[in-house]
Amino acid sequence: MPLGNIYLNIFDIDNARKAFTTALYLNPKNTHGHWKIELAMHNLNQYDLALIT
């Protein structure tokens, strides 16, 4: 999660998405991680995928 937050701060959205996805694989019940990956997908203009996660 912290690595994904760093990527979000420098607006490297694709790497942020990858970091948050990895965090969710490690802890699928991490609700904050789900919210962050939805934010990353929204910033990538992939609104349909943001709603699925």
C-alpha positions in Angstrom: 0.0 0.0 0.0 2.7 2.6 0.8 4.4 2.0 -2.5 1.1 2.5 -4.3 0.5 5.7 -2.4 4.0 7.0 -3.5 3.1 6.2 -7.1 -0.2 8.1 -6.8 1.6 11.1 -5.3 3.9 11.3 -8.4 0.9 10.5 -10.7 2.4 7.2 -11.9 -1.0 5.7 -12.1 -0.2 2.4 -13.9 2.5 1.5 -11.3 0.1 2.5 -8.5 -2.5 0.2 -9.9 0.0 -2.7 -10.0 1.1 -2.0 -6.4 -2.4 -1.9 -5.1 -3.3 -5.1 -7.0 -0.4 -6.8 -5.4 -1.4 -5.6 -1.9 -4.9 -6.9 -2.5 -3.6 -10.4 -3.5 -1.7 -10.4 -0.2 -4.8 -9.3 1.8 -8.1 -9.5 -0.1 -10.1 -8.0 2.8 -8.2 -4.8 2.7 -11.0 -2.3 2.0 -8.7 0.7 1.8 -6.8 -1.2 -0.9 -10.0 -1.7 -2.9 -10.8 2.0 -2.7 -7.3 3.0 -3.8 -7.3 0.7 -6.8 -10.7 2.1 -7.8 -9.2 5.6 -7.5 -6.3 4.5 -9.7 -8.6 3.0 -12.3 -10.7 6.2 -12.3 -7.5 8.2 -12.9 -6.7 5.9 -15.9 -10.2 6.8 -17.2 -11.2 3.1 -17.0 -14.5 3.8 -15.2 -16.1 0.4 -16.0 -13.2 -1.4 -14.3 -13.3 1.0 -11.4 -16.8 -0.1 -10.6 -16.0 -3.8 -10.7 -13.3 -3.9 -8.1 
